[in-house]
Amino acid sequence: MNELIEILGLTKAYDAKHIAVNNISLTLPRGKIIGLLGPNGSGKTTLIKLMNGLLTPTEGSIRICGKPVGVGTKGRVAYLPDRTYLAGDKKVSEILRFFCDFYGDFSRERAIGMLQNLGIEPGARMNTLSKGTKEKVQLILVMSRNADLYILDEPIAGVDPAARDYILRTILNNYNPNATVLISTHLIGDVEQVLDEVIFMRYGHLVLYTSVNNIRERHGKSVDAYFREVFAC
């Protein structure tokens, strides 16, 4: 089965006036890198939290690997939130040890290799690292898992432009090819080189789900340019 995520009639309403996700139905396949794109307030982060079981739908359902979101899917999903969550004086190596113990699919060897490539010492303490370096460590932790679904919320927003290409290469080279990577970002021009498909959202609604090649062939535009056209008004 090539289907990885099945979303049916998904709605998340915080109250009658605030509907963050509005009746979305969507099926996403395995083996793709998909951009989740939309302006602020479009519902992207809410959708991500619903996929991770951090929020409960008001209506509708999500199934990942054929299972409803919950205990049965948590081991299948590797999630990078849009905020730094690693703090305190723990060493990077201690955090690696914790991830090894907590996730059976975590590869310490892969993590060490990525740390070395980015010049991050395993013996460094988290409270001595810059915000951007902490975010790199978080990405390494996520991409060192052998998950079915990687959900990355703004993975390159906090890093300098020189590191963005390396981070995108890290994503390309380290995810399970039978898995899917879902990337939410505002930096479309920086990531579209690695995207296979895109989802456009606005005001909680699904506006578009299509392949990057379809946008380029039918509209003769880059994803970034077409996004600006669709959301111009």
Disulfide bonds with the S-S distance in Angstrom:
none
